[in-house]
Amino acid sequence: MTFKPFLAALATALVAGPALAQDSQVLTDGTGTEITVPADPQRVVSLHDTSLTVALLELGIVPVGSHGRTPENAQPNIRSGKLITGYDFDNSAIEFVGNLPADVEAVAALEPDLILTTDWQTADVGQLRSIAPTYVFPISTMDDFEVYRTVAEVTGTTDELEKLEARYGAQLDMIDALVTPQDITVSVIQANAGELHVWNTYGSLGKVLRDAGFAFPAAIDAIEGNERQIFSGESYPDFDADFIFVTYAVERGETPAMARAALDEVLPGWCEVMHACRNGQIVYVPREIASSATYDSLTALTQIVASHVAGRDYVALGQ
């Protein structure tokens, strides 16, 4: 970005100065910087689609601008936006402000009163702070739903969050009323490029399974932190369970059959090795729903888990 255009855009934003007359709150962001943010922000720019934009939308805030993905030969999009929230750039007033790095001039031109960014975004934080109060989320070290809660605190929408949390609690109670989760083992696996990928807790799907109280194989419980771990095909039996959940990426054009083929690439004939697969107890879930940190995703996942595990006969592992 050239310096003069940025200054011109910045001057426009400063003349407008929408945040100055608002009530405010003082918060400390992920960089340890004290930020004075408007108590009721009206023009929010989000610089991470899946971690921030979809949360804002679910909390009732439509940002004036958002970071988005730029796939080759396709229009920019808010990843998971349309599938999870119904919003994307092509059907809303949300302006695309770039990918990585975000376009600081485009951000300034929107005259935001609050900018939300992350330690993943490479747009210069100093320049962003010269446009509007800028809160930095250290998403590389924060749990997804801790990020969500902080988004609610920064934007003054904790009342809405409490309603979403109450709904999620009721959904977990529903599962607990239908089955005894502690007596059922579950596992989440994913294959890519001939490798088996496993997490201690796989996104929102893993959160639902752990919050509900299901049991996991010892090999999954032994995974420290929540970074992806890679295993060979010989490790398949370590991740066997009563039910195995496998994800596939809808937005990349993937299907359950493709996810199954990817598992075959890791170990041909894997289905015969795994109790859950031999007995038809594999559940295929769209990855965008399984990994999206939103309460709408948690709603969908509690329904998916309950519908596949409760009210049916299944062959328990070891029988």
Helices and strands as residue ranges (DSSP letters): H 3-16, E 24-28, E 34-38, E 44-46, I 49-53, H 54-58, E 65-66, I 81-85, G 89-91, E 95-96, H 104-109, E 114-118, H 125-131, E 134-137, H 144-155, H 158-178, G 181-183, E 186-192, E 195-198, H 203-212, H 218-221, E 229-231, G 233-239, E 243-248, G 250-252, H 256-266, H 270-273, H 275-278, E 282-286, H 287-291, H 295-309
